Amino acid sequence: EKRAVTQIGKNGHPDSIYMNAARIFQGIRTEKSTGRILVRYGDNSESPMMAFKDEHSKRVSYELAFNALKYQDLLEEMLIDSKVYPCYSIPDELTSLLVVMLYDLQDRKFQKRKIFAEEELVAEVQEIGYYLYRYKTKLAAALARCRIKYDALSIEYFVPETLSKQEQRTTALPLCFWINTHKISLEDVIRDLEMKGFTKVESVSDFDHYTYAVDQHCQDVLVFPSSLREELLNLDLFADCKLLLQ
């Protein structure tokens, strides 16, 4: 039986993911010097972290937070340029949520997000989501002006150079997964992968898309091409914590 996991898509995410992503972003956002502060973030460091529904939800929350971090300067400029910020009905403690949800809105091409019926709605997420969508035209125009101003063909231009280089190095590395031997054996993992069309090869130099290798020094570790990241993270083996991403 396939285990249900929260799906990634361009329809948005459940409210709990936005809340967790905002709390993560609050802790990792770039601090601006006093003279450069235009967008104010409140101190909600004492706010408890919501429980993640599953490993997939945890990963999506962190990805959303780090995407907001990558484009923090752009997102803040969009808020200021569009005059969507400041909004006196939204306290500083929710600014991280505002920025995270703005990233997601532009990633969806400013389309309305799906409401997940099985998820409990969070009032703050609903309020900010409605607020941003109401001003989607102004925000889209602000994004266009930013791209014209910096002669940027895409928003990738706004990723800081240090982060861009780190991403390039990371995406080139093979993916390593630990086998959770408390739940499954190496033989059963191999059988499951072969049923899904994967082929075992001797080493990473033999990789050809749907292939994998057993680590030469640790028989509990499997190595895959980096191009298979999304497909691997959506496997039942990963959702059921039988494979753990290194």
N, C-alpha and C positions, 0 to 999 in steps of 0.2 A: 504494500500500500504506500502510495507516494505521500510524503509528509508535506503539509501545506506550509509555505513560507511567504512572507511579505514580498510582493513582487516589485522589482524596480521597473520604472517606466516613465513615460512622459506625461502621465496622468496625475502626477503628484504623489504624495505619500500620506499615510495615516498621521493623525495629529501628534501621536506620541513620538514619532520620528523627528518631526520639526522641533518639538520641545527638547529632546535629547541632543539634537544637532546644535541647537542654540546654546545649550549649557556647555557643550564641548567647545564651540566656537568662542564663547565668553572666556574660556581659559587659555585659548591659544592665539587669540586675535593679536594683531600688531599694535603695540602701544605707540601713540603719536606723542611727539614733544608738545609742550604746552602751547606754543605758538601755532601749531598745525591742527589743533583739535577743532573740528567742525561738527563731528558726530559724537555724541556723548553716550557712553555705555555705563549703565548703573552697576552697582556692586551686588551681584546675586550669587557670590561664591558660597554662601551658606545654604543655598537652595539644594535640596536633595536630588540626586540623579534618579530619574524614573527607571524602573526595571525594563530591560530589553525583552521584547516578546520572544525573540529567538536570535541565533547567531547572525542570521541574514539581516534582521532589523538593526542589530548592532553595527554591522558593517556599513549598511546604508546610512545610518546616522553619522558615522565617522566620515564617510565619503562626502556627505553633504556639508559637514562642518569644514572639512579641509578645502572643498571647492569654494566655499564662502571666503576662507582665508586667502586662497590664491587670488581672488578677484576683489579683495576687501577695498582697495583704493578705488576701483572702478564703481563698485556698488555704492560706496559712500558718495562719490561724485554724482552718480545718477540721482540719488536721493536729494542732494542739495540742489543740483541743476534743475530738477523737475519741480522743486519747491514742495515735494511730498514730505520732506523733513525740514524743520522740526514739525511734529504733530503733537500738540499739547495734550491730546487725549491718550497718547501712548507714552507711558513713563519710560525713563532711561533704562530701567531694569529689563524692558522688553526690546531694546534696540538690537540686541543680538538676534532675537527671533525675527525682527523686521529684516535684517540683512540676510539671514539664512533663507527666509521665504522669498526675498527679492531675487536672490540667485536662482532659486528653483523656478520662479515665475518667468524669468528671461530664458531659462533653459527650456521651458515649455513653449517658447515663442509667444509668451503672454496669453496663452490659452487658459481657460478656466480649468481648475483642477477637479479631479474626481473625489467624491466623498465616499469613504470606505464604510459601508454599512455595519460591518462587524466590529469596527473600532469605536471606542468611547471618544466622543468629541471633547476638545479642550477649548474653553471659552476664548482664551487669549489667541490661540491659533486661528479660530474662526474669525475673530475681530480683525486681526492683522491681515489675514488672507482676503477678507472682504475689502479692507481699506486699500490694499495694494491693487487689487483687481479693479477697483473703482477708478484708480488713476493709471491704469495700464497704458493708455494712449500717451500720457505725459511722460511716463517712465520709458516707453519705447522710443519716444522722440529724444529724450535725454541720452539714451544709449547711442542713438544714431549720431547725435551731435558730438559725443565723446569720440566715436570712431572717426568722424570727419576731422575733428580737432587734432587727433594723433595719427591720422592717415592709416588707420588700422583696418585691415581686411576682415579680421575676426577678433573676438574677444581674447583669443590666445595671445594677442600682442601685449595684453595688460598683465600677463603672468610675470612676476619678478624674475630676472635672469637666473638668480641662484636656484629658485624653485624649478624653473624650466629645465636646467641642467640636471638637477636631481631626478626629475621625472624621466628624462631621457635615459639616464643610467638605470633607473629602476625598471622601466618597461623592457629593457634589453636583457635583464637577468632572467634565467629560468625560474619557474615556480617550484617550491619545495613543499610537500605535504607530509606531515607525520601520519602514520597509521595508528589509530587509537586501538591498540591491541586488547583493551578491556572490552571492546565492543565487536571487533572483527579481526580476522586473521589476514595475513598477506595474501594467502591463496584465494580467499573469498573476495578481496578487493580486486585482484587481478581478474578473477572470473567475471565480476560485475563490470569492470572496465572493458573487457573483451566483448561482452554482450552489447555494450554501447558503442562499439566500433573502434576502440583504441588498440594500438599495436605496441607491444613491448619491444624496445631496442636496447642495444648494449650500452650506449653512452649518449650524452647530449649532442655530440657531433653527428649523430645519426638521426636527429629529430627531423620529422617531416609532418607537421601539423598534428594529426590525431595519433600521436605517439607519446611514450613515456619511458622512463628508465628507473631502475632501482638503484638507489645511491650505493656506490661501491664500498663505502665505509660504514654505512648504517642501513641494515636491511629493513628497518621500519620507516624509511623515508623514500617517497617517490618523487621524481623530478619530471616536470612537464614544460613544454614550450610556453613562453610568456603570452603568446597570442591567444591561448585558450583560457585566460583568466576568468572571464565572465561565464563561459560555459561550465567550467569546473566548479565555480562557486554556486552554480544553480543545480548541481547534482544532488541526488538524495544522500549520497555518501557524505557530502559536506553538511547538508542541512541536518542530518542525524548525528553530526559530530563523530563520524567514523573516520573521516579524513580532516586533519587540522592544518590550516595554512601556516607555514613557518613565517 
